[in-house]
Amino acid sequence: MSPPKESPPQKMLILRGNSDKEGKQYPDEQGNIIAWPDGALHEKAALAYATCRHREGEVLPVPGDPEGDRDKNTQTMRALDKLREKDSPFDAIYGFSGGGYDVLHILRQLKAEELKRLKLVVVLGAPPVGKDGKPTPDGSGSPQESDFRSSRFGKPENGIDWELLYITNPPGDFKTPKNAKKHMFGPEYLLAKEKCTQKSP
C-alpha cells in the first residue's frame, strides 16, 4: 500500500511595488537609492514574513505599475492566473505599495470559490489617495482599509473569511538605515510589529 500523498505547502503570493528604472526614489535595505526595474520591494523581509506565517513565499517577478488600468495591468493579470489555478496552493496574498493597490483589483475579480481559499491578506504602503492619485494626509480618498476586508466580498458562513493586515507606512519613530524614507521599510516594520514567529498559520 502506497503512503498517502502529502499536500503541497500553502503559499503566499507576494506583489512588488512600482518600478524605478533610474534609481531616483527607492532605498534598498541598507538605505542606498538603487534602480528597481522589476518593482520595488525589500524581498528578504517579505519572504521572511511568509515563512513566519508558515507559508512558502513566492514573489511575482513583475512591477506593480498602474499601466493605466490596475484591473488589467500585468501584475494583476499574472496574479489572477496563479490564484485561479486548479488546486492553487496560494491561501495568502501580500501586496506592497503599487502591489498593495493591485490586491484590491485582484480580490474584486476573483470568484467566490477562489476567494474562499484566501486566509490572509496583507496590504502595505498603499494609503488612500485622492482623485489626483496622491496620498491624502487626512486619510480620506480610496481605497480605505475597510475595502480589503473579507466582509466586503462575502460572509464567513459562506467560507469567505480572511485575516487582514493593513499598514500604510511605518510610523515616524521607526528607524531606517541612513534615515532613508520609511515607505520602503514597510516589510521590515511588519516583521517587527507582528512578532510573526509567534503567529499561527
Residue frames relative to the residue before (quaternion, step in Angstrom):
aa qw qx qy qz dx dy dz
M 1.0000 0.0000 0.0000 0.0000 0.00 0.00 0.00
S 0.3694 -0.7464 0.5108 0.2134 3.57 -0.72 1.06
P 0.5471 -0.6212 0.4399 0.3484 3.59 -1.08 0.69
P 0.5831 -0.5871 0.4125 0.3810 3.60 -1.10 0.57
K 0.5325 -0.6277 0.4634 0.3280 3.54 -1.10 0.72
E 0.3723 -0.7019 0.5585 0.2383 3.52 -1.01 0.87
S 0.4252 -0.6837 0.5217 0.2823 3.55 -0.97 0.84
P 0.5461 -0.6240 0.4334 0.3530 3.61 -1.01 0.72
P 0.5806 -0.5878 0.4134 0.3828 3.61 -1.09 0.55
Q 0.5200 -0.6092 0.4861 0.3495 3.55 -1.13 0.61
K 0.2190 -0.8017 0.5508 0.0769 3.55 -1.09 0.76
M 0.2802 -0.7167 0.6142 0.1750 3.52 -1.33 0.48
L 0.2625 -0.7539 0.5852 0.1423 3.55 -0.78 1.06
I 0.1397 -0.8202 0.5545 0.0192 3.57 -0.59 1.20
L 0.1731 -0.8128 0.5545 0.0439 3.55 -0.73 1.14
R 0.4075 -0.7308 0.5077 0.2053 3.55 -0.87 1.05
G 0.5281 -0.6011 0.4954 0.3381 3.52 -1.37 0.21
N 0.7697 -0.3368 0.2612 0.4754 3.55 -1.31 -0.32
S 0.5126 -0.6150 0.4971 0.3346 3.54 -1.24 0.41
D 0.0707 -0.7517 0.6538 0.0489 3.55 -1.30 0.41
K 0.1411 -0.8724 0.4632 0.0667 3.52 0.51 1.26
E 0.7249 0.4344 -0.2485 0.4734 3.59 1.08 -0.64
G 0.4145 -0.7458 0.4484 0.2664 3.58 1.25 -0.04
K 0.3794 0.7486 -0.4644 0.2827 3.56 0.88 0.93
Q 0.7943 0.3834 -0.1525 0.4460 3.58 1.15 -0.52
Y 0.8401 0.3251 -0.1131 0.4194 3.55 0.64 -1.12
P 0.3314 -0.7626 0.5218 0.1905 3.60 -0.78 1.02
D 0.4337 -0.6527 0.5489 0.2908 3.53 -1.25 0.53
E 0.7740 -0.3681 0.2410 0.4554 3.59 -1.27 -0.12
Q 0.6967 0.4434 -0.2663 0.4970 3.60 1.19 -0.48
G 0.5832 -0.6069 0.3605 0.4020 3.59 1.28 0.05
N 0.5206 0.6309 -0.4167 0.3967 3.59 1.27 0.17
I 0.4014 -0.7006 0.5345 0.2498 3.58 -0.92 0.90
I 0.0449 0.8091 -0.5795 0.0863 3.56 -0.63 1.16
A 0.5843 -0.5470 0.4553 0.3900 3.55 -1.32 0.09
W 0.1059 -0.7807 0.6145 0.0410 3.55 -1.11 0.78
P 0.0566 -0.8506 0.5215 0.0364 3.63 0.48 1.10
D 0.7323 0.4180 -0.2373 0.4823 3.60 1.11 -0.62
G 0.6786 -0.4530 0.2939 0.4979 3.57 1.28 0.12
A 0.4417 -0.7288 0.4682 0.2335 3.54 -0.83 1.04
L 0.2911 0.7242 -0.5883 0.2113 3.55 -0.96 0.97
H 0.3172 -0.6805 0.6192 0.2299 3.55 -1.06 0.76
E 0.2498 -0.8523 0.4472 0.1059 3.48 0.26 1.43
K 0.6240 0.5643 -0.3516 0.4106 3.59 0.94 -0.84
A 0.6902 0.4685 -0.2817 0.4742 3.60 0.88 -0.93
A 0.6367 0.5251 -0.3338 0.4554 3.60 1.01 -0.75
L 0.6791 0.4759 -0.2891 0.4783 3.58 0.94 -0.88
A 0.6104 0.5433 -0.3493 0.4584 3.59 1.10 -0.67
Y 0.6345 0.5200 -0.3386 0.4608 3.58 1.02 -0.71
A 0.6192 0.5310 -0.3432 0.4657 3.59 0.98 -0.78
T 0.6586 0.5084 -0.3063 0.4626 3.59 0.89 -0.93
C 0.6685 0.5069 -0.2998 0.4541 3.57 0.93 -0.89
R 0.7016 0.4021 -0.2608 0.5274 3.58 1.18 -0.47
H 0.5390 -0.6841 0.3643 0.3299 3.54 1.25 0.63
R 0.5699 0.5451 -0.4031 0.4643 3.51 0.97 0.96
E 0.4343 -0.6352 0.5617 0.3039 3.51 -1.32 0.34
G 0.2828 -0.7818 0.5337 0.1550 3.56 -0.67 1.08
E 0.0427 -0.7713 0.6344 0.0277 3.56 -1.09 0.74
V 0.2295 -0.7831 0.5677 0.1084 3.55 -0.61 1.18
L 0.3595 -0.7190 0.5522 0.2209 3.56 -0.74 1.05
P 0.3399 -0.8080 0.4491 0.1732 3.63 -0.53 1.15
V 0.5719 0.5368 -0.4181 0.4582 3.57 0.86 0.98
P 0.5105 -0.6615 0.4466 0.3201 3.62 -1.04 0.67
G 0.4729 -0.6693 0.5011 0.2780 3.52 -1.32 0.40
D 0.1930 0.8021 -0.5397 0.1675 3.59 0.97 0.80
P 0.5706 -0.6341 0.3949 0.3411 3.60 -0.96 0.79
E 0.0928 -0.8285 0.5389 0.1207 3.59 0.97 -0.89
G 0.7182 -0.4569 0.2476 0.4627 3.58 1.10 0.65
D 0.8075 0.0007 0.0504 0.5878 3.59 0.95 -0.82
R 0.3075 -0.7904 0.5008 0.1727 3.59 -0.29 1.23
D 0.5396 0.6078 -0.4114 0.4124 3.61 1.17 -0.33
K 0.8134 0.2400 -0.0837 0.5233 3.56 1.07 -0.76
N 0.3991 0.7166 -0.5041 0.2703 3.61 1.13 0.21
T 0.7173 -0.4812 0.2868 0.4144 3.57 -1.26 0.40
Q 0.6712 0.5079 -0.3140 0.4392 3.58 0.88 -0.90
T 0.6478 0.5176 -0.3204 0.4580 3.58 0.90 -0.89
M 0.6971 0.4790 -0.2861 0.4503 3.59 0.81 -0.97
R 0.6514 0.5020 -0.3212 0.4696 3.61 0.99 -0.78
A 0.6461 0.5143 -0.3173 0.4663 3.58 1.01 -0.80
L 0.6366 0.5254 -0.3284 0.4592 3.59 0.96 -0.82
D 0.6177 0.5477 -0.3444 0.4470 3.59 0.99 -0.80
K 0.6917 0.4796 -0.2834 0.4596 3.58 0.89 -0.93
L 0.7014 0.4768 -0.2742 0.4534 3.58 0.89 -0.91
R 0.6976 0.4666 -0.2662 0.4742 3.57 1.20 -0.46
E 0.4140 0.7099 -0.4766 0.3121 3.58 1.25 -0.02
K 0.5436 -0.5970 0.4695 0.3574 3.56 -1.08 0.68
D 0.8297 0.0610 -0.0993 0.5459 3.58 -0.90 0.98
S 0.1220 0.8187 -0.5475 0.1230 3.59 1.00 0.81
P 0.3572 -0.7486 0.5159 0.2141 3.62 -0.89 0.91
F 0.5459 0.6435 -0.3962 0.3618 3.59 1.24 -0.18
D 0.0337 0.7925 -0.6078 0.0367 3.56 -0.66 1.14
A 0.7298 0.3040 -0.2153 0.5732 3.57 1.31 0.26
I 0.0850 -0.7731 0.6271 0.0416 3.53 -1.16 0.69
Y 0.1168 -0.7876 0.6049 -0.0140 3.55 -0.95 1.05
G 0.0051 0.8204 -0.5706 0.0369 3.56 -0.56 1.14
F 0.1475 -0.7905 0.5913 0.0605 3.55 -0.87 1.01
S 0.8586 0.0111 -0.0328 0.5116 3.56 -0.98 0.96
G 0.8220 0.0384 -0.0074 0.5681 3.64 -0.53 -1.07
G 0.6276 0.5320 -0.3253 0.4661 3.56 1.12 -0.68
G 0.6026 0.5564 -0.3507 0.4521 3.57 1.16 -0.59
Y 0.6426 0.4960 -0.3196 0.4888 3.57 1.00 -0.79
D 0.6418 0.5363 -0.3273 0.4398 3.58 1.01 -0.80
V 0.5397 0.6321 -0.4075 0.3783 3.60 1.10 -0.61
L 0.6744 0.4979 -0.3088 0.4494 3.59 0.87 -0.91
H 0.6589 0.5013 -0.3103 0.4672 3.59 0.97 -0.80
I 0.6183 0.5274 -0.3303 0.4802 3.57 1.17 -0.60
L 0.6637 0.5125 -0.3090 0.4487 3.59 0.82 -1.01
R 0.6776 0.5155 -0.2996 0.4306 3.58 0.93 -0.88
Q 0.7196 0.4316 -0.2556 0.4801 3.59 1.18 -0.42
L 0.5517 0.5991 -0.4061 0.4145 3.59 1.24 -0.09
K 0.4497 -0.6672 0.5240 0.2793 3.56 -1.12 0.68
A 0.7107 -0.4713 0.3093 0.4209 3.57 -1.25 0.42
E 0.6718 0.5018 -0.3090 0.4489 3.59 0.88 -0.89
E 0.6554 0.4977 -0.3040 0.4799 3.57 1.13 -0.64
L 0.6301 0.5338 -0.3211 0.4636 3.57 1.07 -0.74
K 0.6058 0.5870 -0.3522 0.4054 3.59 1.07 -0.68
R 0.6055 0.5720 -0.3591 0.4209 3.60 1.12 -0.52
L 0.6480 0.5653 -0.3205 0.3973 3.58 1.08 -0.71
K 0.0955 -0.7994 0.5929 0.0195 3.54 -0.92 1.01
L 0.7921 0.1447 -0.0668 0.5892 3.60 1.24 -0.37
V 0.0165 -0.7707 0.6366 -0.0224 3.56 -0.91 1.01
V 0.0782 -0.7920 0.6054 -0.0056 3.57 -0.76 1.13
V 0.0112 -0.7832 0.6209 -0.0311 3.57 -0.84 1.06
L 0.0027 0.8153 -0.5755 0.0630 3.57 -0.56 1.23
G 0.8709 0.1371 -0.0680 0.4670 3.55 -1.09 0.72
A 0.5841 0.5421 -0.3924 0.4593 3.58 1.07 0.71
P 0.0019 -0.8512 0.5244 -0.0202 3.59 0.59 1.14
P 0.6488 -0.4970 0.3837 0.4298 3.58 -1.21 0.34
V 0.1308 -0.7875 0.5995 0.0578 3.55 -1.05 0.80
G 0.4916 -0.6513 0.4960 0.2968 3.53 -1.25 0.49
K 0.7539 -0.3843 0.2727 0.4578 3.55 -1.29 -0.13
D 0.6471 0.5123 -0.3170 0.4672 3.58 1.23 -0.44
G 0.5352 -0.6560 0.3851 0.3674 3.58 1.30 0.00
K 0.6019 0.5555 -0.3622 0.4449 3.60 1.27 0.09
P 0.5927 -0.5856 0.4083 0.3729 3.61 -1.04 0.73
T 0.3284 -0.7423 0.5557 0.1798 3.55 -1.03 0.84
P 0.4468 -0.7277 0.4488 0.2635 3.62 -0.54 1.13
D 0.7071 0.4592 -0.2783 0.4601 3.61 1.04 -0.68
G 0.5669 -0.6409 0.3757 0.3561 3.60 1.24 0.13
S 0.4868 0.6234 -0.4649 0.3979 3.58 1.25 0.14
G 0.5504 0.6098 -0.4412 0.3613 3.58 -1.21 -0.15
S 0.3421 -0.7318 0.5533 0.2031 3.56 -1.24 -0.25
P 0.5872 -0.1469 -0.7883 -0.1103 1.52 -2.29 0.94
Q 0.4168 -0.6746 0.5528 0.2562 3.53 -1.23 0.56
E 0.6856 -0.4651 0.3553 0.4329 3.55 -1.27 0.31
S 0.6546 0.5489 -0.3165 0.4124 3.57 0.93 -0.92
D 0.5814 0.6023 -0.3761 0.3972 3.61 1.14 -0.50
F 0.6941 0.4768 -0.2654 0.4696 3.60 1.18 -0.54
R 0.5109 0.6715 -0.4202 0.3339 3.60 1.22 -0.24
S 0.5799 -0.6143 0.4122 0.3413 3.54 -1.07 0.78
S 0.5879 0.5991 -0.3682 0.3998 3.61 1.12 -0.59
R 0.6004 0.5520 -0.3594 0.4534 3.59 1.25 -0.32
F 0.7451 0.4133 -0.1939 0.4862 3.57 1.22 -0.43
G 0.7907 -0.1686 0.1260 0.5749 3.59 1.20 -0.35
K 0.5397 -0.6263 0.4659 0.3154 3.54 -1.33 -0.06
P 0.6042 -0.5796 0.4029 0.3697 3.58 -1.11 0.66
E 0.6530 0.5267 -0.3272 0.4349 3.57 0.99 -0.77
N 0.6744 0.4424 -0.2890 0.5158 3.57 1.29 -0.28
G 0.6355 -0.5915 0.3056 0.3910 3.57 1.29 0.27
I 0.6045 0.5295 -0.3691 0.4668 3.59 1.26 0.06
D 0.3550 0.7237 -0.4895 0.3326 3.55 -0.08 1.30
W 0.1347 0.8040 -0.5673 0.1171 3.59 -0.29 1.21
E 0.5008 -0.5908 0.5390 0.3311 3.51 -1.38 0.38
L 0.1541 -0.7883 0.5914 0.0720 3.57 -0.91 0.94
L 0.0577 -0.7444 0.6645 0.0320 3.53 -1.01 0.94
Y 0.0238 0.8111 -0.5766 0.0953 3.56 -0.48 1.26
I 0.1067 0.7730 -0.6138 0.1198 3.57 -0.63 1.15
T 0.3799 -0.7298 0.5104 0.2502 3.59 -0.72 0.98
N 0.7490 -0.2484 0.1956 0.5822 3.60 0.52 -1.19
P 0.6273 -0.5300 0.3840 0.4221 3.62 -1.11 0.42
P 0.5371 -0.6363 0.4413 0.3344 3.60 -1.08 0.65
G 0.7198 -0.4928 0.2992 0.3866 3.53 -1.31 0.37
D 0.7032 0.4673 -0.2835 0.4548 3.59 1.08 -0.60
F 0.5005 0.6289 -0.4441 0.3960 3.61 1.26 0.12
K 0.3060 -0.7963 0.4987 0.1534 3.56 -0.51 1.20
T 0.1091 -0.7824 0.6120 0.0384 3.56 -1.05 0.87
P 0.6048 -0.5575 0.4089 0.3952 3.62 -1.12 0.50
K 0.8508 0.0760 -0.0911 0.5119 3.55 -1.02 0.90
N 0.5100 -0.6634 0.3995 0.3745 3.58 1.25 0.51
A 0.1858 0.8087 -0.5308 0.1724 3.56 1.07 0.77
K 0.6337 -0.5165 0.4041 0.4102 3.57 -1.20 0.50
K 0.5176 -0.7247 0.3817 0.2472 3.52 -0.87 1.05
H 0.4856 0.7145 -0.4244 0.2711 3.59 1.11 -0.58
M 0.7117 0.4741 -0.2706 0.4421 3.59 0.78 -1.00
F 0.6821 0.5036 -0.2807 0.4499 3.58 1.20 -0.42
G 0.2649 0.7753 -0.5185 0.2449 3.57 1.20 0.52
P 0.6530 0.5116 -0.3382 0.4444 3.65 0.88 -0.79
E 0.6588 0.4897 -0.3111 0.4790 3.60 0.99 -0.80
Y 0.6418 0.5244 -0.3235 0.4566 3.58 0.99 -0.82
L 0.6319 0.5305 -0.3367 0.4537 3.60 0.97 -0.80
L 0.6385 0.5251 -0.3288 0.4567 3.58 0.92 -0.85
A 0.6925 0.4750 -0.2788 0.4659 3.57 0.90 -0.94
K 0.6903 0.5058 -0.2810 0.4344 3.57 0.90 -0.94
E 0.7524 0.4238 -0.2175 0.4550 3.55 0.84 -1.01
K 0.2018 -0.7788 0.5619 0.1924 3.61 1.20 -0.43
C 0.0397 0.9059 -0.4215 0.0092 3.47 1.08 0.93
T 0.5121 0.6241 -0.4475 0.3848 3.62 1.15 -0.20
Q 0.6763 0.4738 -0.2895 0.4841 3.57 1.21 -0.39
K 0.5689 0.6326 -0.3724 0.3709 3.57 1.26 -0.17
S 0.4205 -0.6734 0.5487 0.2620 3.52 -1.16 0.66
P 0.6843 -0.4662 0.3275 0.4551 3.63 -1.17 0.24
